């Protein structure tokens, strides 16, 4: 018995839409990431690291 080919299996798979909770989690994750990057940039601007 041969092993299934991954590429063929992925082509056969049906596209599933994202659930509303998944969309909400993606939005929260991106939002938190952007906010934390802004905070990091502000802190870095106010207190620059001197090596």
Order of alpha helices (4+ residues) and beta strands (2+ residues): alpha-alpha
